[in-house]
Amino acid sequence: MSDEHEAAGPQPEPIRFFGTTWVDHDGGYALRRAGVAVGALVAAAAGAFVLRFGYEGLAVAEVGNVVNMLVVVAFAVCSALAFRRTYEGFQRRPDPAADPAAEKSMRSILMIGFIGSLLAYFFRALREAPGEGLRREEYEEARTRYERRRTTRTGNPAARKKKRKS
């Protein structure tokens, strides 16, 4: 195939931190994946360290065991929900028919559970670029549809040679 032909077809969707290097795993793809994995893990550890200071602040304030337990449970539940939602987001697109109010209310839970989202990035980066599988599937499907449309035609009318009159 010529470069001209590939440029005319569907283009791959870039992924954050990877651009379109995920298509052919070139341009430092492996190094970027390692960087995303390490960066997400370091950020999650730093976030846990910051949360520890917050928890110690509650202990200094002597708010009681019930409040301490509620805070720990709230962060654990929010982190679990954020992990699940983030990890599933790498496998399928969000439902466009979903209730916008529910999506908006979920943002605060995702912010509270940021450690879960960072861990989802870490675990996904160990396997592939986060979101690569979904985008690769969509890209291959688009390429297949494009090729099918190109080959089922009887020919490109612009490319046909004109017959000479004798």
N, CA, C and O of each residue as an XYZ file, in Angstrom:
664
protein
N       0.827     -1.189      0.000
C       0.000      0.000      0.000
C       0.864      1.242      0.000
O       1.944      1.261      0.591
N       0.397      2.254     -0.649
C       1.154      3.507     -0.672
C       0.775      4.359      0.527
O      -0.271      4.157      1.145
N       1.641      5.316      0.849
C       1.355      6.223      1.952
C       0.115      7.057      1.660
O      -0.640      7.414      2.565
N      -0.082      7.361      0.383
C      -1.237      8.143     -0.016
C      -2.525      7.391      0.310
O      -3.497      7.990      0.769
N      -2.531      6.078      0.072
C      -3.714      5.268      0.321
C      -4.009      5.179      1.813
O      -5.167      5.249      2.225
N      -2.966      5.027      2.623
C      -3.175      4.937      4.062
C      -3.657      6.252      4.635
O      -4.457      6.255      5.571
N      -3.198      7.363      4.105
C      -3.621      8.664      4.596
C      -5.090      8.909      4.277
O      -5.755      9.670      4.980
N      -5.604      8.272      3.224
C      -6.988      8.474      2.845
C      -7.941      7.686      3.731
O      -9.115      8.039      3.838
N      -7.466      6.645      4.356
C      -8.325      5.806      5.187
C      -8.520      6.370      6.578
O      -8.079      7.480      6.872
N      -9.181      5.608      7.432
C      -9.401      6.059      8.807
C      -8.077      6.188      9.560
O      -7.155      5.399      9.350
N      -7.993      7.166     10.418
C      -6.782      7.423     11.187
C      -6.972      6.926     12.624
O      -8.076      7.005     13.162
N      -5.914      6.420     13.244
C      -6.040      5.936     14.622
C      -6.247      7.099     15.593
O      -5.742      8.203     15.388
N      -6.993      6.822     16.636
C      -7.256      7.828     17.667
C      -6.080      7.860     18.647
O      -5.668      6.813     19.145
N      -5.545      9.028     18.924
C      -4.406      9.088     19.858
C      -4.831      8.773     21.294
O      -5.965      9.037     21.696
N      -3.906      8.209     22.047
C      -4.119      7.892     23.459
C      -3.211      8.811     24.268
O      -2.076      9.081     23.874
N      -3.717      9.287     25.397
C      -2.928     10.166     26.263
C      -1.609      9.494     26.622
O      -1.590      8.316     26.977
N      -0.528     10.219     26.534
C       0.849      9.800     26.791
C       1.446      8.945     25.671
O       2.661      8.744     25.646
N       0.631      8.439     24.750
C       1.119      7.527     23.721
C       0.941      8.065     22.309
O       1.631      7.616     21.394
N       0.049      8.998     22.114
C      -0.245      9.466     20.761
C      -0.769      8.306     19.934
O      -1.696      7.609     20.348
N      -0.180      8.098     18.771
C      -0.577      6.960     17.931
C       0.523      5.904     17.872
O       0.522      5.058     16.978
N       1.462      5.948     18.820
C       2.532      4.936     18.828
C       1.992      3.556     19.157
O       2.677      2.559     18.934
N       0.775      3.480     19.685
C       0.198      2.186     20.046
C      -0.138      1.343     18.818
O      -0.266      0.124     18.928
N      -0.282      1.961     17.670
C      -0.671      1.224     16.467
C       0.396      0.201     16.093
O       0.088     -0.977     15.907
N       1.651      0.643     15.982
C       2.738     -0.249     15.586
C       3.726     -0.523     16.715
O       4.767     -1.145     16.504
N       3.388     -0.052     17.921
C       4.278     -0.205     19.090
C       5.676      0.330     18.788
O       6.686     -0.310     19.083
N       5.705      1.522     18.192
C       6.981      2.155     17.873
C       7.085      3.495     18.601
O       6.184      3.869     19.352
N       8.164      4.201     18.381
C       8.315      5.532     18.956
C       8.417      5.540     20.474
O       7.897      6.445     21.127
N       9.082      4.542     21.037
C       9.247      4.504     22.495
C       8.031      3.986     23.228
O       7.831      4.312     24.398
N       7.220      3.190     22.568
C       5.984      2.674     23.152
C       6.248      1.922     24.456
O       5.579      2.184     25.456
N       7.199      1.002     24.469
C       7.473      0.211     25.674
C       7.953      1.098     26.816
O       7.562      0.906     27.967
N       8.793      2.059     26.494
C       9.290      2.988     27.514
C       8.148      3.847     28.060
O       8.089      4.113     29.261
N       7.263      4.269     27.201
C       6.107      5.055     27.639
C       5.194      4.227     28.540
O       4.697      4.714     29.556
N       4.982      2.977     28.156
C       4.146      2.099     28.993
C       4.749      1.924     30.369
O       4.044      1.990     31.377
N       6.049      1.702     30.414
C       6.730      1.563     31.703
C       6.621      2.863     32.494
O       6.394      2.837     33.704
N       6.781      3.992     31.821
C       6.667      5.282     32.490
C       5.281      5.535     33.053
O       5.141      6.054     34.161
N       4.251      5.168     32.289
C       2.873      5.330     32.772
C       2.631      4.429     33.981
O       2.017      4.854     34.960
N       3.107      3.197     33.917
C       2.908      2.269     35.030
C       3.607      2.773     36.293
O       3.009      2.824     37.367
N       4.866      3.141     36.149
C       5.627      3.626     37.315
C       5.044      4.944     37.817
O       4.896      5.136     39.024
N       4.715      5.843     36.909
C       4.141      7.130     37.303
C       2.825      6.980     38.041
O       2.590      7.662     39.039
N       1.964      6.093     37.560
C       0.676      5.877     38.227
C       0.879      5.269     39.608
O       0.191      5.641     40.558
N       1.816      4.341     39.722
C       2.073      3.712     41.019
C       2.672      4.717     42.005
O       2.290      4.742     43.176
N       3.596      5.535     41.540
C       4.195      6.559     42.409
C       3.140      7.580     42.832
O       3.100      7.986     43.994
N       2.293      7.991     41.904
C       1.239      8.945     42.233
C       0.244      8.349     43.224
O      -0.229      9.050     44.119
N      -0.080      7.064     43.074
C      -0.985      6.405     44.019
C      -0.354      6.329     45.407
O      -1.032      6.545     46.412
N       0.938      6.022     45.464
C       1.631      5.971     46.757
C       1.678      7.361     47.390
O       1.479      7.496     48.597
N       1.937      8.383     46.594
C       1.951      9.749     47.114
C       0.561     10.149     47.610
O       0.429     10.808     48.641
N      -0.460      9.752     46.876
C      -1.835     10.035     47.302
C      -2.179      9.341     48.605
O      -2.833      9.923     49.470
N      -1.744      8.108     48.747
C      -1.983      7.376     49.995
C      -1.240      8.042     51.148
O      -1.746      8.087     52.269
N      -0.061      8.552     50.881
C       0.716      9.257     51.901
C      -0.017     10.524     52.347
O      -0.071     10.822     53.540
N      -0.573     11.259     51.404
C      -1.330     12.470     51.729
C      -2.587     12.104     52.523
O      -2.929     12.785     53.490
N      -3.266     11.045     52.123
C      -4.459     10.616     52.866
C      -4.100     10.202     54.290
O      -4.890     10.386     55.216
N      -2.933      9.655     54.453
C      -2.478      9.277     55.798
C      -2.371     10.505     56.688
O      -2.736     10.456     57.863
N      -1.868     11.617     56.130
C      -1.809     12.859     56.912
C      -3.206     13.325     57.305
O      -3.421     13.791     58.424
N      -4.140     13.197     56.390
C      -5.520     13.562     56.703
C      -6.098     12.704     57.808
O      -6.803     13.197     58.689
N      -5.798     11.426     57.757
C      -6.286     10.512     58.791
C      -5.648     10.848     60.134
O      -6.320     10.821     61.165
N      -4.359     11.162     60.126
C      -3.688     11.563     61.369
C      -4.281     12.852     61.920
O      -4.348     13.038     63.135
N      -4.710     13.739     61.032
C      -5.382     14.964     61.466
C      -6.672     14.658     62.187
O      -7.012     15.330     63.161
N      -7.397     13.654     61.726
C      -8.614     13.241     62.427
C      -8.285     12.663     63.799
O      -9.016     12.883     64.765
N      -7.191     11.930     63.877
C      -6.788     11.358     65.161
C      -6.391     12.455     66.147
O      -6.720     12.379     67.331
N      -5.689     13.467     65.659
C      -5.287     14.587     66.518
C      -6.529     15.346     67.000
O      -6.585     15.794     68.145
N      -7.517     15.482     66.119
C      -8.740     16.190     66.472
C      -9.630     15.371     67.405
O     -10.607     15.887     67.948
N      -9.296     14.113     67.586
C     -10.049     13.205     68.458
C     -11.545     13.215     68.133
O     -12.384     13.463     68.999
N     -11.854     12.939     66.866
C     -13.248     12.930     66.432
C     -13.970     11.649     66.808
O     -15.200     11.604     66.776
N     -13.247     10.634     67.155
C     -13.859      9.382     67.585
C     -13.636      8.265     66.590
O     -13.332      8.495     65.419
N     -13.791      7.073     67.075
C     -13.552      5.879     66.253
C     -14.562      5.732     65.128
O     -14.221      5.257     64.044
N     -15.808      6.137     65.377
C     -16.844      5.976     64.360
C     -16.511      6.839     63.131
O     -16.606      6.366     61.999
N     -16.128      8.078     63.351
C     -15.790      8.967     62.236
C     -14.547      8.459     61.519
O     -14.500      8.459     60.288
N     -13.553      8.033     62.264
C     -12.344      7.477     61.651
C     -12.689      6.295     60.758
O     -12.193      6.188     59.636
N     -13.539      5.410     61.260
C     -13.927      4.233     60.484
C     -14.733      4.636     59.247
O     -14.537      4.068     58.173
N     -15.632      5.606     59.387
C     -16.420      6.062     58.242
C     -15.541      6.667     57.149
O     -15.789      6.455     55.962
N     -14.532      7.407     57.543
C     -13.619      8.007     56.565
C     -12.849      6.922     55.821
O     -12.718      6.976     54.598
N     -12.343      5.944     56.554
C     -11.588      4.856     55.925
C     -12.486      4.069     54.971
O     -12.080      3.760     53.850
N     -13.695      3.745     55.408
C     -14.631      2.989     54.563
C     -15.017      3.811     53.332
O     -15.095      3.272     52.228
N     -15.261      5.116     53.515
C     -15.634      5.970     52.383
C     -14.532      6.003     51.330
O     -14.808      5.879     50.137
N     -13.280      6.171     51.769
C     -12.175      6.184     50.801
C     -11.992      4.815     50.152
O     -11.677      4.733     48.965
N     -12.181      3.763     50.899
C     -12.030      2.422     50.329
C     -13.112      2.155     49.285
O     -12.814      1.642     48.206
N     -14.353      2.494     49.590
C     -15.460      2.264     48.649
C     -15.291      3.145     47.410
O     -15.459      2.679     46.283
N     -14.960      4.416     47.625
C     -14.768      5.317     46.481
C     -13.597      4.862     45.609
O     -13.665      4.956     44.383
N     -12.531      4.374     46.230
C     -11.389      3.885     45.454
C     -11.765      2.642     44.662
O     -11.359      2.490     43.510
N     -12.543      1.750     45.277
C     -12.975      0.543     44.564
C     -13.869      0.904     43.375
O     -13.715      0.345     42.288
N     -14.796      1.833     43.581
C     -15.672      2.260     42.485
C     -14.876      2.962     41.382
O     -15.121      2.739     40.196
N     -13.928      3.803     41.776
C     -13.111      4.503     40.786
C     -12.248      3.521     40.004
O     -12.087      3.667     38.792
N     -11.691      2.521     40.689
C     -10.886      1.508     40.004
C     -11.730      0.797     38.955
O     -11.333      0.679     37.796
N     -12.891      0.327     39.374
C     -13.763     -0.428     38.464
C     -14.184      0.419     37.272
O     -14.127     -0.032     36.129
N     -14.602      1.633     37.542
C     -15.081      2.506     36.469
C     -13.947      2.867     35.498
O     -14.146      2.875     34.283
N     -12.783      3.159     36.030
C     -11.641      3.513     35.183
C     -11.196      2.308     34.361
O     -10.950      2.432     33.161
N     -11.092      1.148     34.998
C     -10.627     -0.046     34.297
C     -11.618     -0.455     33.206
O     -11.208     -0.851     32.115
N     -12.909     -0.363     33.493
C     -13.917     -0.692     32.480
C     -13.920      0.330     31.352
O     -14.261      0.004     30.215
N     -13.541      1.566     31.665
C     -13.465      2.604     30.640
C     -12.402      2.326     29.597
O     -12.460      2.864     28.492
N     -11.424      1.485     29.938
C     -10.398      1.102     28.973
C     -10.911      0.026     28.033
O     -10.302     -0.217     26.991
N     -12.013     -0.622     28.372
C     -12.522     -1.738     27.583
C     -13.740     -1.392     26.743
O     -14.007     -2.052     25.739
N     -14.482     -0.363     27.143
C     -15.653      0.034     26.361
C     -15.913      1.513     26.559
O     -15.538      2.099     27.575
N     -16.559      2.104     25.571
C     -16.897      3.528     25.623
C     -18.055      3.741     26.597
O     -18.881      2.847     26.783
N     -18.119      4.919     27.218
C     -19.260      5.195     28.087
C     -20.545      5.264     27.273
O     -20.534      5.642     26.101
N     -21.636      4.900     27.902
C     -22.937      4.893     27.242
C     -23.385      6.334     26.990
O     -23.541      7.103     27.939
N     -23.594      6.711     25.720
C     -23.999      8.092     25.445
C     -25.416      8.387     25.951
O     -25.773      9.548     26.152
N     -26.214      7.349     26.153
C     -27.581      7.540     26.624
C     -27.655      7.595     28.147
O     -28.743      7.711     28.712
N     -26.502      7.511     28.813
C     -26.492      7.531     30.277
C     -26.960      8.892     30.779
O     -26.811      9.913     30.106
N     -27.523      8.876     31.968
C     -28.049     10.079     32.599
C     -26.896     11.044     32.913
O     -25.989     10.686     33.664
N     -26.917     12.255     32.351
C     -25.827     13.205     32.609
C     -25.720     13.589     34.092
O     -24.622     13.845     34.586
N     -26.838     13.630     34.791
C     -26.807     13.973     36.215
C     -26.087     12.884     37.009
O     -25.352     13.181     37.951
N     -26.299     11.629     36.629
C     -25.623     10.524     37.312
C     -24.129     10.566     37.024
O     -23.316     10.288     37.905
N     -23.767     10.912     35.800
C     -22.350     11.031     35.449
C     -21.690     12.163     36.235
O     -20.552     12.040     36.689
N     -22.417     13.258     36.385
C     -21.877     14.406     37.108
C     -21.698     14.076     38.585
O     -20.708     14.481     39.193
N     -22.641     13.349     39.164
C     -22.529     12.997     40.582
C     -21.425     11.960     40.800
O     -20.864     11.872     41.892
N     -21.118     11.187     39.781
C     -20.066     10.172     39.895
C     -18.679     10.804     39.903
O     -17.728     10.198     40.398
N     -18.551     12.002     39.368
C     -17.250     12.669     39.325
C     -16.664     12.882     40.713
O     -15.461     12.713     40.914
N     -17.507     13.253     41.672
C     -16.998     13.485     43.032
C     -16.506     12.178     43.649
O     -15.505     12.169     44.365
N     -17.196     11.086     43.378
C     -16.756      9.788     43.887
C     -15.424      9.404     43.256
O     -14.542      8.871     43.930
N     -15.280      9.678     41.950
C     -14.015      9.377     41.274
C     -12.870     10.232     41.811
O     -11.731      9.772     41.890
N     -13.176     11.486     42.182
C     -12.121     12.333     42.745
C     -11.706     11.838     44.129
O     -10.519     11.827     44.455
N     -12.668     11.435     44.930
C     -12.343     10.925     46.263
C     -11.556      9.621     46.134
O     -10.622      9.375     46.898
N     -11.934      8.798     45.179
C     -11.270      7.512     44.977
C     -10.159      7.561     43.954
O      -9.958      6.599     43.212
N      -9.433      8.666     43.900
C      -8.396      8.851     42.890
C      -7.322      7.763     42.954
O      -6.704      7.443     41.938
N      -7.099      7.201     44.124
C      -6.086      6.141     44.233
C      -6.514      4.921     43.416
O      -5.680      4.271     42.785
N      -7.801      4.614     43.427
C      -8.310      3.506     42.623
C      -8.112      3.741     41.134
O      -7.756      2.819     40.400
N      -8.342      4.974     40.684
C      -8.134      5.296     39.268
C      -6.660      5.169     38.891
O      -6.331      4.656     37.822
N      -5.785      5.632     39.763
C      -4.352      5.530     39.486
C      -3.897      4.067     39.450
O      -3.061      3.688     38.630
N      -4.452      3.261     40.339
C      -4.095      1.836     40.329
C      -4.627      1.139     39.072
O      -3.994      0.219     38.553
N      -5.787      1.581     38.587
C      -6.312      1.019     37.337
C      -5.363      1.338     36.180
O      -5.102      0.483     35.333
N      -4.847      2.570     36.147
C      -3.855      2.927     35.129
C      -2.619      2.053     35.258
O      -2.090      1.572     34.256
N      -2.156      1.844     36.485
C      -0.966      1.025     36.709
C      -1.165     -0.395     36.177
O      -0.346     -0.894     35.406
N      -2.251     -1.038     36.589
C      -2.470     -2.431     36.182
C      -2.711     -2.552     34.680
O      -2.272     -3.522     34.062
N      -3.401     -1.584     34.089
C      -3.652     -1.660     32.659
C      -2.364     -1.443     31.862
O      -2.155     -2.065     30.820
N      -1.502     -0.551     32.366
C      -0.248     -0.271     31.661
C       0.697     -1.464     31.701
O       1.598     -1.559     30.868
N       0.513     -2.367     32.640
C       1.327     -3.580     32.655
C       0.986     -4.485     31.481
O       1.831     -5.250     31.014
N      -0.247     -4.399     31.006
C      -0.713     -5.263     29.921
C      -0.610     -4.594     28.554
O      -0.136     -5.195     27.589
N      -1.063     -3.336     28.486
C      -1.061     -2.575     27.237
C      -1.222     -1.102     27.587
O      -1.402     -0.750     28.753
N      -1.159     -0.253     26.586
C      -1.430      1.165     26.827
C      -2.888      1.281     27.269
O      -3.764      0.675     26.651
N      -3.163      2.045     28.322
C      -4.555      2.162     28.786
C      -5.483      2.635     27.672
O      -5.330      3.743     27.159
N      -6.428      1.807     27.305
C      -7.377      2.100     26.242
C      -6.964      1.576     24.880
O      -7.695      1.751     23.905
N      -5.801      0.934     24.793
C      -5.305      0.458     23.495
C      -6.215     -0.607     22.892
O      -6.508     -0.557     21.697
N      -6.658     -1.553     23.683
C      -7.490     -2.640     23.165
C      -8.762     -2.115     22.518
O      -9.130     -2.537     21.422
N      -9.426     -1.199     23.195
C     -10.660     -0.612     22.675
C     -10.387      0.159     21.386
O     -11.096     -0.013     20.394
N      -9.376      0.994     21.401
C      -9.075      1.799     20.219
C      -8.566      0.939     19.064
O      -8.857      1.229     17.903
N      -7.810     -0.117     19.371
C      -7.331     -1.001     18.312
C      -8.504     -1.721     17.655
O      -8.552     -1.856     16.432
N      -9.447     -2.180     18.470
C     -10.630     -2.857     17.934
C     -11.425     -1.908     17.036
O     -11.839     -2.292     15.942
N     -11.639     -0.676     17.492
C     -12.380      0.309     16.699
C     -11.618      0.668     15.415
O     -12.215      0.808     14.348
N     -10.302      0.815     15.534
C      -9.484      1.174     14.372
C      -9.489      0.057     13.337
O      -9.652      0.322     12.146
N      -9.312     -1.186     13.773
C      -9.327     -2.317     12.838
C     -10.686     -2.449     12.166
O     -10.770     -2.744     10.974
N     -11.747     -2.231     12.930
C     -13.092     -2.298     12.366
C     -13.280     -1.196     11.318
O     -13.852     -1.436     10.254
N     -12.803     -0.003     11.620
C     -12.905      1.108     10.661
C     -12.078      0.822      9.411
O     -12.520      1.111      8.299
N     -10.877      0.256      9.584
C     -10.039     -0.090      8.426
C     -10.733     -1.147      7.565
O     -10.720     -1.059      6.337
N     -11.334     -2.141      8.208
C     -12.034     -3.201      7.471
C     -13.202     -2.622      6.681
O     -13.387     -2.954      5.510
N     -13.999     -1.750      7.326
C     -15.125     -1.122      6.626
C     -14.630     -0.281      5.459
O     -15.225     -0.294      4.381
N     -13.543      0.449      5.673
C     -12.983      1.297      4.628
C     -12.516      0.450      3.446
O     -12.822      0.765      2.296
N     -11.782     -0.616      3.725
C     -11.296     -1.495      2.648
C     -12.453     -2.156      1.913
O     -12.413     -2.311      0.692
N     -13.473     -2.542      2.648
C     -14.630     -3.181      2.022
C     -15.322     -2.198      1.090
O     -15.735     -2.569     -0.009
N     -15.452     -0.950      1.520
C     -16.075      0.062      0.657
C     -15.219      0.313     -0.575
O     -15.754      0.496     -1.668
N     -13.904      0.325     -0.419
C     -13.003      0.590     -1.534
C     -13.001     -0.562     -2.536
O     -12.938     -0.320     -3.742
N     -13.068     -1.804     -2.067
C     -12.957     -2.941     -2.974
C     -14.285     -3.348     -3.583
O     -14.294     -4.000     -4.627
N     -15.411     -2.988     -2.973
C     -16.691     -3.408     -3.548
C     -17.113     -2.516     -4.708
O     -18.026     -2.858     -5.458
N     -16.458     -1.391     -4.852
C     -16.771     -0.532     -5.991
C     -16.233     -1.168     -7.267
O     -15.332     -2.005     -7.240
N     -16.799     -0.753     -8.352
C     -16.302     -1.244     -9.635
C     -15.034     -0.526    -10.032
O     -14.375     -0.895    -11.005
N     -14.704      0.476     -9.294
C     -13.479      1.228     -9.574
C     -13.691      2.682     -9.223
O     -14.822      3.163     -9.159
N     -12.642      3.345     -9.007
C     -12.712      4.755     -8.698
C     -12.897      5.506    -10.011
O     -12.026      5.450    -10.878
N     -14.024      6.212    -10.172
C     -14.264      6.898    -11.449
C     -13.194      7.937    -11.768
O     -12.898      8.168    -12.941
N     -12.619      8.556    -10.770
C     -11.593      9.572    -11.032
C     -10.309      8.943    -11.548
O      -9.524      9.599    -12.233
N     -10.094      7.683    -11.224
C      -8.867      7.019    -11.623
C      -8.976      6.348    -12.989
O      -7.974      5.883    -13.534
N     -10.165      6.296    -13.533
C     -10.341      5.646    -14.841
C      -9.714      6.468    -15.946
O      -9.743      7.698    -15.929
N      -9.156      5.767    -16.893
C      -8.588      6.449    -18.072
C      -9.685      6.666    -19.090
O     -10.569      5.830    -19.282
N      -9.603      7.772    -19.712
C     -10.613      8.073    -20.732
C     -10.280      7.319    -22.001
O      -9.116      7.186    -22.379
N     -11.311      6.832    -22.647
C     -11.124      6.119    -23.913
C     -10.860      7.133    -25.029
O     -11.458      8.207    -25.087
N      -9.950      6.746    -25.897
C      -9.656      7.604    -27.047
C     -10.659      7.317    -28.158
O     -11.054      6.179    -28.411
N     -11.030      8.359    -28.773
C     -11.911      8.181    -29.936
C     -11.038      7.951    -31.162
O     -10.075      8.682    -31.393
N     -11.372      6.946    -31.935
C     -10.579      6.654    -33.119
C     -11.204      7.187    -34.350
O     -10.657      7.023    -35.440
